[in-house]
Amino acid sequence: MLINCDMGESFGIWQLGQDEQIMPFIDMANIACGMHASDPSVMLRTVRCAKEHGVRIGAHPGYADLAGFGRRFIDMPLADLQALFIYQLGALQGICNTENIAISYVKPHGALYNAMMKSDDIFVALLQALAKYDAQLPLMVMAVPDFSRYQKFAAEYGITLLFEAFVDRTYQADGRLTPRTEANACHTDIEAIVAQAVQIFNEQCVTSNDGTKVNIKADSLCIHGDGELAAEIARVLKARLAECK
């Protein structure tokens, strides 16, 4: 089971996350592309760090919302959304080119990620844009019980999907994440986080807030890099998953 983490989310003098401490313990780095967070210097520094540790690089495009960290939905024409999406992939790939490394996959960020999972129109729009940019790049989406419907859409555009589950977020009975507007949206205890990860790894399911076991099949486990415990979670999780193999 691969571990992925949202990275490179600092901006100018504003520092966020513990990228250098996290990078040695993850397999995939979702690198912000300058719209919801990051800037060219941060992107370059993060790409170099990922390359140094042999970590796969994923583009992490989001809405143009630096003030809201990309966690606010922006209603916009689908054609404009596709242009914004492609723009960000190109920006990160340009920086990767200077380091002789390539983007390996794409994972939308925050509100765009949530919108993609809720709206077929937005999901298809991103598939269309990715197919035109590079159909060989997998799209990372949320592992949900009804995953096959997303695979059907993706197959129409020749896009491979990577399914991820979240170790530091709580789940609802429908297999979706608890909204951040609710008090219990995030786990704050490392043991609870590791227990959820091990359950996903061993049983391919997660226990929701109301005690319901929900089946989810994941290719990767996500850590949110902006969390205070992110580096410790990455270190402990890497070791615990190694024991599960």
ChimeraX commands (.cxc) that place a marker at each C-alpha (Angstrom):
marker #1 position 0.00,0.00,0.00 radius 0.5
marker #1 position 1.51,3.31,-1.11 radius 0.5
marker #1 position 1.45,6.43,1.07 radius 0.5
marker #1 position 0.73,9.78,-0.55 radius 0.5
marker #1 position 0.84,13.25,0.96 radius 0.5
marker #1 position -0.14,16.78,-0.10 radius 0.5
marker #1 position 3.11,18.72,-0.33 radius 0.5
marker #1 position 4.64,22.01,-1.39 radius 0.5
marker #1 position 1.84,24.11,0.07 radius 0.5
marker #1 position 3.91,27.00,1.39 radius 0.5
marker #1 position 3.74,30.38,-0.33 radius 0.5
marker #1 position 6.36,33.12,-0.23 radius 0.5
marker #1 position 7.26,33.77,3.41 radius 0.5
marker #1 position 4.23,31.77,4.58 radius 0.5
marker #1 position 5.41,28.30,5.58 radius 0.5
marker #1 position 3.03,25.37,5.80 radius 0.5
marker #1 position 3.71,21.71,6.37 radius 0.5
marker #1 position 6.77,19.65,7.23 radius 0.5
marker #1 position 7.81,18.56,3.76 radius 0.5
marker #1 position 11.46,17.74,4.48 radius 0.5
marker #1 position 10.51,15.65,7.50 radius 0.5
marker #1 position 7.66,13.86,5.70 radius 0.5
marker #1 position 9.26,13.11,2.34 radius 0.5
marker #1 position 11.49,10.18,3.48 radius 0.5
marker #1 position 8.45,8.22,4.65 radius 0.5
marker #1 position 6.07,8.55,1.68 radius 0.5
marker #1 position 5.86,7.07,-1.80 radius 0.5
marker #1 position 3.89,9.77,-3.63 radius 0.5
marker #1 position 4.01,13.56,-3.27 radius 0.5
marker #1 position 0.97,15.54,-4.42 radius 0.5
marker #1 position 2.65,18.85,-5.23 radius 0.5
marker #1 position 0.57,22.04,-5.25 radius 0.5
marker #1 position 0.68,23.87,-8.58 radius 0.5
marker #1 position 0.40,27.52,-7.54 radius 0.5
marker #1 position -3.35,28.13,-7.50 radius 0.5
marker #1 position -4.54,26.97,-4.07 radius 0.5
marker #1 position -1.03,27.15,-2.60 radius 0.5
marker #1 position 2.66,27.21,-3.55 radius 0.5
marker #1 position 4.72,29.40,-5.85 radius 0.5
marker #1 position 7.45,28.63,-8.42 radius 0.5
marker #1 position 10.25,28.54,-5.85 radius 0.5
marker #1 position 8.31,26.27,-3.51 radius 0.5
marker #1 position 7.37,24.00,-6.41 radius 0.5
marker #1 position 11.00,23.67,-7.50 radius 0.5
marker #1 position 12.21,23.02,-3.97 radius 0.5
marker #1 position 9.54,20.36,-3.44 radius 0.5
marker #1 position 10.27,18.64,-6.74 radius 0.5
marker #1 position 13.96,18.48,-5.85 radius 0.5
marker #1 position 13.15,17.04,-2.42 radius 0.5
marker #1 position 10.89,14.39,-3.94 radius 0.5
marker #1 position 13.54,13.45,-6.48 radius 0.5
marker #1 position 16.18,13.18,-3.77 radius 0.5
marker #1 position 14.07,10.65,-1.87 radius 0.5
marker #1 position 12.83,8.71,-4.90 radius 0.5
marker #1 position 9.23,9.80,-4.35 radius 0.5
marker #1 position 6.77,9.81,-7.26 radius 0.5
marker #1 position 5.51,13.26,-8.18 radius 0.5
marker #1 position 1.83,13.99,-8.66 radius 0.5
marker #1 position 0.31,17.27,-9.83 radius 0.5
marker #1 position -2.09,18.67,-7.23 radius 0.5
marker #1 position -4.20,21.29,-9.09 radius 0.5
marker #1 position -6.99,23.20,-7.37 radius 0.5
marker #1 position -9.22,26.22,-7.65 radius 0.5
marker #1 position -7.50,29.63,-7.86 radius 0.5
marker #1 position -8.09,30.36,-4.18 radius 0.5
marker #1 position -4.94,31.17,-2.24 radius 0.5
marker #1 position -6.88,32.92,0.52 radius 0.5
marker #1 position -9.14,29.93,1.07 radius 0.5
marker #1 position -6.46,27.29,0.50 radius 0.5
marker #1 position -8.55,25.87,-2.34 radius 0.5
marker #1 position -11.17,24.57,0.03 radius 0.5
marker #1 position -13.93,26.84,-1.29 radius 0.5
marker #1 position -15.98,25.74,-4.29 radius 0.5
marker #1 position -15.83,28.13,-7.24 radius 0.5
marker #1 position -18.66,27.92,-9.73 radius 0.5
marker #1 position -17.12,28.44,-13.16 radius 0.5
marker #1 position -17.74,27.37,-16.78 radius 0.5
marker #1 position -16.38,23.89,-17.44 radius 0.5
marker #1 position -14.21,25.17,-20.29 radius 0.5
marker #1 position -12.55,27.64,-17.90 radius 0.5
marker #1 position -12.07,24.89,-15.32 radius 0.5
marker #1 position -10.39,22.68,-17.92 radius 0.5
marker #1 position -8.05,25.52,-18.89 radius 0.5
marker #1 position -7.16,26.15,-15.23 radius 0.5
marker #1 position -6.53,22.44,-14.73 radius 0.5
marker #1 position -4.27,22.11,-17.77 radius 0.5
marker #1 position -2.41,25.32,-16.89 radius 0.5
marker #1 position -1.40,23.90,-13.53 radius 0.5
marker #1 position -0.25,20.57,-14.95 radius 0.5
marker #1 position 1.93,22.40,-17.43 radius 0.5
marker #1 position 3.43,24.63,-14.75 radius 0.5
marker #1 position 4.53,21.72,-12.59 radius 0.5
marker #1 position 5.73,19.67,-15.54 radius 0.5
marker #1 position 7.83,22.61,-16.73 radius 0.5
marker #1 position 9.61,22.68,-13.38 radius 0.5
marker #1 position 9.96,18.90,-13.42 radius 0.5
marker #1 position 11.57,19.10,-16.85 radius 0.5
marker #1 position 14.42,21.19,-15.44 radius 0.5
marker #1 position 15.08,18.40,-12.91 radius 0.5
marker #1 position 14.82,15.58,-15.48 radius 0.5
marker #1 position 11.82,14.04,-13.78 radius 0.5
marker #1 position 8.21,13.63,-14.85 radius 0.5
marker #1 position 4.78,13.91,-13.29 radius 0.5
marker #1 position 3.48,10.40,-12.56 radius 0.5
marker #1 position -0.19,11.10,-11.79 radius 0.5
marker #1 position -2.71,13.86,-11.08 radius 0.5
marker #1 position -4.73,14.43,-7.91 radius 0.5
marker #1 position -7.11,17.42,-7.71 radius 0.5
marker #1 position -7.04,19.35,-4.44 radius 0.5
marker #1 position -9.63,20.29,-1.84 radius 0.5
marker #1 position -12.88,21.73,-3.14 radius 0.5
marker #1 position -12.07,20.70,-6.70 radius 0.5
marker #1 position -11.52,17.11,-5.54 radius 0.5
marker #1 position -14.83,17.14,-3.68 radius 0.5
marker #1 position -16.63,18.72,-6.63 radius 0.5
marker #1 position -15.21,16.07,-8.95 radius 0.5
marker #1 position -16.54,13.30,-6.73 radius 0.5
marker #1 position -20.00,14.90,-6.46 radius 0.5
marker #1 position -20.57,16.19,-10.00 radius 0.5
marker #1 position -20.40,13.92,-13.04 radius 0.5
marker #1 position -20.08,16.98,-15.25 radius 0.5
marker #1 position -16.98,18.21,-13.42 radius 0.5
marker #1 position -15.50,14.72,-13.25 radius 0.5
marker #1 position -15.93,14.22,-16.99 radius 0.5
marker #1 position -14.57,17.71,-17.71 radius 0.5
marker #1 position -11.37,16.87,-15.85 radius 0.5
marker #1 position -11.11,13.52,-17.62 radius 0.5
marker #1 position -11.46,15.26,-20.97 radius 0.5
marker #1 position -8.78,17.79,-20.06 radius 0.5
marker #1 position -6.39,15.13,-18.79 radius 0.5
marker #1 position -6.93,12.99,-21.89 radius 0.5
marker #1 position -5.95,15.93,-24.08 radius 0.5
marker #1 position -2.94,16.79,-21.92 radius 0.5
marker #1 position -1.60,13.27,-21.38 radius 0.5
marker #1 position -3.88,10.24,-21.26 radius 0.5
marker #1 position -1.06,8.17,-19.76 radius 0.5
marker #1 position -1.30,10.05,-16.46 radius 0.5
marker #1 position -3.53,8.30,-13.91 radius 0.5
marker #1 position -6.11,10.38,-12.04 radius 0.5
marker #1 position -6.26,9.87,-8.28 radius 0.5
marker #1 position -9.77,9.84,-6.84 radius 0.5
marker #1 position -11.44,8.84,-3.61 radius 0.5
marker #1 position -12.00,5.17,-2.89 radius 0.5
marker #1 position -15.76,4.91,-2.44 radius 0.5
marker #1 position -18.20,1.97,-2.42 radius 0.5
marker #1 position -19.60,2.95,-5.84 radius 0.5
marker #1 position -16.16,3.18,-7.45 radius 0.5
marker #1 position -17.18,1.33,-10.63 radius 0.5
marker #1 position -19.19,4.26,-11.97 radius 0.5
marker #1 position -16.07,6.41,-11.91 radius 0.5
marker #1 position -14.11,3.69,-13.69 radius 0.5
marker #1 position -16.75,3.60,-16.41 radius 0.5
marker #1 position -16.41,7.34,-17.05 radius 0.5
marker #1 position -12.61,7.13,-17.02 radius 0.5
marker #1 position -12.52,4.22,-19.44 radius 0.5
marker #1 position -14.33,6.32,-22.03 radius 0.5
marker #1 position -11.31,8.64,-22.12 radius 0.5
marker #1 position -8.61,6.02,-21.68 radius 0.5
marker #1 position -7.69,7.27,-18.20 radius 0.5
marker #1 position -6.54,4.96,-15.42 radius 0.5
marker #1 position -7.84,5.73,-11.93 radius 0.5
marker #1 position -5.89,5.43,-8.69 radius 0.5
marker #1 position -8.11,5.09,-5.63 radius 0.5
marker #1 position -7.05,6.58,-2.32 radius 0.5
marker #1 position -8.35,6.38,1.23 radius 0.5
marker #1 position -7.70,8.88,4.00 radius 0.5
marker #1 position -6.06,7.95,7.27 radius 0.5
marker #1 position -6.46,11.29,9.08 radius 0.5
marker #1 position -10.09,11.99,8.19 radius 0.5
marker #1 position -13.28,10.37,9.50 radius 0.5
marker #1 position -15.88,8.75,7.31 radius 0.5
marker #1 position -19.65,8.81,7.04 radius 0.5
marker #1 position -21.81,5.74,6.54 radius 0.5
marker #1 position -22.01,6.38,2.77 radius 0.5
marker #1 position -18.25,5.98,2.47 radius 0.5
marker #1 position -17.60,9.69,1.97 radius 0.5
marker #1 position -15.53,11.95,4.21 radius 0.5
marker #1 position -17.10,13.81,7.10 radius 0.5
marker #1 position -17.33,17.50,6.05 radius 0.5
marker #1 position -14.66,19.74,7.57 radius 0.5
marker #1 position -17.46,21.94,8.88 radius 0.5
marker #1 position -18.24,19.24,11.45 radius 0.5
marker #1 position -16.28,18.91,14.67 radius 0.5
marker #1 position -15.28,15.27,14.18 radius 0.5
marker #1 position -14.01,15.59,10.60 radius 0.5
marker #1 position -10.38,14.82,11.44 radius 0.5
marker #1 position -8.60,12.27,13.60 radius 0.5
marker #1 position -6.25,13.86,16.11 radius 0.5
marker #1 position -4.82,10.72,17.71 radius 0.5
marker #1 position -1.98,8.91,15.95 radius 0.5
marker #1 position -3.07,5.48,17.16 radius 0.5
marker #1 position -6.58,6.05,15.77 radius 0.5
marker #1 position -5.04,7.13,12.47 radius 0.5
marker #1 position -2.79,4.08,12.29 radius 0.5
marker #1 position -5.67,1.78,13.27 radius 0.5
marker #1 position -7.76,3.17,10.41 radius 0.5
marker #1 position -4.88,2.69,8.00 radius 0.5
marker #1 position -4.30,-0.90,9.08 radius 0.5
marker #1 position -8.02,-1.64,8.77 radius 0.5
marker #1 position -8.05,-0.29,5.23 radius 0.5
marker #1 position -4.90,-2.25,4.39 radius 0.5
marker #1 position -5.99,-5.57,5.91 radius 0.5
marker #1 position -9.78,-5.52,5.52 radius 0.5
marker #1 position -10.38,-3.08,2.65 radius 0.5
marker #1 position -12.96,-1.27,4.74 radius 0.5
marker #1 position -13.28,1.65,7.13 radius 0.5
marker #1 position -15.44,2.17,10.21 radius 0.5
marker #1 position -17.64,5.24,9.88 radius 0.5
marker #1 position -18.61,7.68,12.63 radius 0.5
marker #1 position -21.76,5.71,13.42 radius 0.5
marker #1 position -19.92,2.38,13.62 radius 0.5
marker #1 position -20.87,1.14,10.15 radius 0.5
marker #1 position -18.17,-0.79,8.30 radius 0.5
marker #1 position -17.91,0.53,4.76 radius 0.5
marker #1 position -16.10,-1.40,2.03 radius 0.5
marker #1 position -13.48,0.62,0.18 radius 0.5
marker #1 position -10.65,-0.68,-1.99 radius 0.5
marker #1 position -7.68,1.68,-2.05 radius 0.5
marker #1 position -4.41,1.77,-3.95 radius 0.5
marker #1 position -2.93,4.46,-1.71 radius 0.5
marker #1 position -3.37,6.05,1.69 radius 0.5
marker #1 position -3.36,9.85,2.02 radius 0.5
marker #1 position -1.87,12.04,4.74 radius 0.5
marker #1 position -2.70,15.74,4.74 radius 0.5
marker #1 position 0.65,17.51,4.82 radius 0.5
marker #1 position -0.71,20.64,6.51 radius 0.5
marker #1 position -1.63,18.77,9.70 radius 0.5
marker #1 position 0.42,19.34,12.84 radius 0.5
marker #1 position 1.01,15.60,13.24 radius 0.5
marker #1 position 1.77,14.91,9.57 radius 0.5
marker #1 position 5.47,14.08,9.95 radius 0.5
marker #1 position 4.87,11.81,12.93 radius 0.5
marker #1 position 1.97,10.12,11.15 radius 0.5
marker #1 position 4.14,9.47,8.10 radius 0.5
marker #1 position 6.96,7.97,10.16 radius 0.5
marker #1 position 4.74,5.72,12.27 radius 0.5
marker #1 position 2.49,4.71,9.38 radius 0.5
marker #1 position 5.41,3.69,7.16 radius 0.5
marker #1 position 6.75,1.41,9.88 radius 0.5
marker #1 position 3.36,-0.08,10.76 radius 0.5
marker #1 position 2.44,-0.84,7.15 radius 0.5
marker #1 position 5.78,-2.55,6.66 radius 0.5
marker #1 position 4.79,-4.91,9.47 radius 0.5
marker #1 position 1.52,-5.70,7.72 radius 0.5
marker #1 position 3.17,-6.95,4.53 radius 0.5
marker link #1:1,2 radius 0.2
marker link #1:2,3 radius 0.2
marker link #1:3,4 radius 0.2
marker link #1:4,5 radius 0.2
marker link #1:5,6 radius 0.2
marker link #1:6,7 radius 0.2
marker link #1:7,8 radius 0.2
marker link #1:8,9 radius 0.2
marker link #1:9,10 radius 0.2
marker link #1:10,11 radius 0.2
marker link #1:11,12 radius 0.2
marker link #1:12,13 radius 0.2
marker link #1:13,14 radius 0.2
marker link #1:14,15 radius 0.2
marker link #1:15,16 radius 0.2
marker link #1:16,17 radius 0.2
marker link #1:17,18 radius 0.2
marker link #1:18,19 radius 0.2
marker link #1:19,20 radius 0.2
marker link #1:20,21 radius 0.2
marker link #1:21,22 radius 0.2
marker link #1:22,23 radius 0.2
marker link #1:23,24 radius 0.2
marker link #1:24,25 radius 0.2
marker link #1:25,26 radius 0.2
marker link #1:26,27 radius 0.2
marker link #1:27,28 radius 0.2
marker link #1:28,29 radius 0.2
marker link #1:29,30 radius 0.2
marker link #1:30,31 radius 0.2
marker link #1:31,32 radius 0.2
marker link #1:32,33 radius 0.2
marker link #1:33,34 radius 0.2
marker link #1:34,35 radius 0.2
marker link #1:35,36 radius 0.2
marker link #1:36,37 radius 0.2
marker link #1:37,38 radius 0.2
marker link #1:38,39 radius 0.2
marker link #1:39,40 radius 0.2
marker link #1:40,41 radius 0.2
marker link #1:41,42 radius 0.2
marker link #1:42,43 radius 0.2
marker link #1:43,44 radius 0.2
marker link #1:44,45 radius 0.2
marker link #1:45,46 radius 0.2
marker link #1:46,47 radius 0.2
marker link #1:47,48 radius 0.2
marker link #1:48,49 radius 0.2
marker link #1:49,50 radius 0.2
marker link #1:50,51 radius 0.2
marker link #1:51,52 radius 0.2
marker link #1:52,53 radius 0.2
marker link #1:53,54 radius 0.2
marker link #1:54,55 radius 0.2
marker link #1:55,56 radius 0.2
marker link #1:56,57 radius 0.2
marker link #1:57,58 radius 0.2
marker link #1:58,59 radius 0.2
marker link #1:59,60 radius 0.2
marker link #1:60,61 radius 0.2
marker link #1:61,62 radius 0.2
marker link #1:62,63 radius 0.2
marker link #1:63,64 radius 0.2
marker link #1:64,65 radius 0.2
marker link #1:65,66 radius 0.2
marker link #1:66,67 radius 0.2
marker link #1:67,68 radius 0.2
marker link #1:68,69 radius 0.2
marker link #1:69,70 radius 0.2
marker link #1:70,71 radius 0.2
marker link #1:71,72 radius 0.2
marker link #1:72,73 radius 0.2
marker link #1:73,74 radius 0.2
marker link #1:74,75 radius 0.2
marker link #1:75,76 radius 0.2
marker link #1:76,77 radius 0.2
marker link #1:77,78 radius 0.2
marker link #1:78,79 radius 0.2
marker link #1:79,80 radius 0.2
marker link #1:80,81 radius 0.2
marker link #1:81,82 radius 0.2
marker link #1:82,83 radius 0.2
marker link #1:83,84 radius 0.2
marker link #1:84,85 radius 0.2
marker link #1:85,86 radius 0.2
marker link #1:86,87 radius 0.2
marker link #1:87,88 radius 0.2
marker link #1:88,89 radius 0.2
marker link #1:89,90 radius 0.2
marker link #1:90,91 radius 0.2
marker link #1:91,92 radius 0.2
marker link #1:92,93 radius 0.2
marker link #1:93,94 radius 0.2
marker link #1:94,95 radius 0.2
marker link #1:95,96 radius 0.2
marker link #1:96,97 radius 0.2
marker link #1:97,98 radius 0.2
marker link #1:98,99 radius 0.2
marker link #1:99,100 radius 0.2
marker link #1:100,101 radius 0.2
marker link #1:101,102 radius 0.2
marker link #1:102,103 radius 0.2
marker link #1:103,104 radius 0.2
marker link #1:104,105 radius 0.2
marker link #1:105,106 radius 0.2
marker link #1:106,107 radius 0.2
marker link #1:107,108 radius 0.2
marker link #1:108,109 radius 0.2
marker link #1:109,110 radius 0.2
marker link #1:110,111 radius 0.2
marker link #1:111,112 radius 0.2
marker link #1:112,113 radius 0.2
marker link #1:113,114 radius 0.2
marker link #1:114,115 radius 0.2
marker link #1:115,116 radius 0.2
marker link #1:116,117 radius 0.2
marker link #1:117,118 radius 0.2
marker link #1:118,119 radius 0.2
marker link #1:119,120 radius 0.2
marker link #1:120,121 radius 0.2
marker link #1:121,122 radius 0.2
marker link #1:122,123 radius 0.2
marker link #1:123,124 radius 0.2
marker link #1:124,125 radius 0.2
marker link #1:125,126 radius 0.2
marker link #1:126,127 radius 0.2
marker link #1:127,128 radius 0.2
marker link #1:128,129 radius 0.2
marker link #1:129,130 radius 0.2
marker link #1:130,131 radius 0.2
marker link #1:131,132 radius 0.2
marker link #1:132,133 radius 0.2
marker link #1:133,134 radius 0.2
marker link #1:134,135 radius 0.2
marker link #1:135,136 radius 0.2
marker link #1:136,137 radius 0.2
marker link #1:137,138 radius 0.2
marker link #1:138,139 radius 0.2
marker link #1:139,140 radius 0.2
marker link #1:140,141 radius 0.2
marker link #1:141,142 radius 0.2
marker link #1:142,143 radius 0.2
marker link #1:143,144 radius 0.2
marker link #1:144,145 radius 0.2
marker link #1:145,146 radius 0.2
marker link #1:146,147 radius 0.2
marker link #1:147,148 radius 0.2
marker link #1:148,149 radius 0.2
marker link #1:149,150 radius 0.2
marker link #1:150,151 radius 0.2
marker link #1:151,152 radius 0.2
marker link #1:152,153 radius 0.2
marker link #1:153,154 radius 0.2
marker link #1:154,155 radius 0.2
marker link #1:155,156 radius 0.2
marker link #1:156,157 radius 0.2
marker link #1:157,158 radius 0.2
marker link #1:158,159 radius 0.2
marker link #1:159,160 radius 0.2
marker link #1:160,161 radius 0.2
marker link #1:161,162 radius 0.2
marker link #1:162,163 radius 0.2
marker link #1:163,164 radius 0.2
marker link #1:164,165 radius 0.2
marker link #1:165,166 radius 0.2
marker link #1:166,167 radius 0.2
marker link #1:167,168 radius 0.2
marker link #1:168,169 radius 0.2
marker link #1:169,170 radius 0.2
marker link #1:170,171 radius 0.2
marker link #1:171,172 radius 0.2
marker link #1:172,173 radius 0.2
marker link #1:173,174 radius 0.2
marker link #1:174,175 radius 0.2
marker link #1:175,176 radius 0.2
marker link #1:176,177 radius 0.2
marker link #1:177,178 radius 0.2
marker link #1:178,179 radius 0.2
marker link #1:179,180 radius 0.2
marker link #1:180,181 radius 0.2
marker link #1:181,182 radius 0.2
marker link #1:182,183 radius 0.2
marker link #1:183,184 radius 0.2
marker link #1:184,185 radius 0.2
marker link #1:185,186 radius 0.2
marker link #1:186,187 radius 0.2
marker link #1:187,188 radius 0.2
marker link #1:188,189 radius 0.2
marker link #1:189,190 radius 0.2
marker link #1:190,191 radius 0.2
marker link #1:191,192 radius 0.2
marker link #1:192,193 radius 0.2
marker link #1:193,194 radius 0.2
marker link #1:194,195 radius 0.2
marker link #1:195,196 radius 0.2
marker link #1:196,197 radius 0.2
marker link #1:197,198 radius 0.2
marker link #1:198,199 radius 0.2
marker link #1:199,200 radius 0.2
marker link #1:200,201 radius 0.2
marker link #1:201,202 radius 0.2
marker link #1:202,203 radius 0.2
marker link #1:203,204 radius 0.2
marker link #1:204,205 radius 0.2
marker link #1:205,206 radius 0.2
marker link #1:206,207 radius 0.2
marker link #1:207,208 radius 0.2
marker link #1:208,209 radius 0.2
marker link #1:209,210 radius 0.2
marker link #1:210,211 radius 0.2
marker link #1:211,212 radius 0.2
marker link #1:212,213 radius 0.2
marker link #1:213,214 radius 0.2
marker link #1:214,215 radius 0.2
marker link #1:215,216 radius 0.2
marker link #1:216,217 radius 0.2
marker link #1:217,218 radius 0.2
marker link #1:218,219 radius 0.2
marker link #1:219,220 radius 0.2
marker link #1:220,221 radius 0.2
marker link #1:221,222 radius 0.2
marker link #1:222,223 radius 0.2
marker link #1:223,224 radius 0.2
marker link #1:224,225 radius 0.2
marker link #1:225,226 radius 0.2
marker link #1:226,227 radius 0.2
marker link #1:227,228 radius 0.2
marker link #1:228,229 radius 0.2
marker link #1:229,230 radius 0.2
marker link #1:230,231 radius 0.2
marker link #1:231,232 radius 0.2
marker link #1:232,233 radius 0.2
marker link #1:233,234 radius 0.2
marker link #1:234,235 radius 0.2
marker link #1:235,236 radius 0.2
marker link #1:236,237 radius 0.2
marker link #1:237,238 radius 0.2
marker link #1:238,239 radius 0.2
marker link #1:239,240 radius 0.2
marker link #1:240,241 radius 0.2
marker link #1:241,242 radius 0.2
marker link #1:242,243 radius 0.2
marker link #1:243,244 radius 0.2
marker link #1:244,245 radius 0.2
view
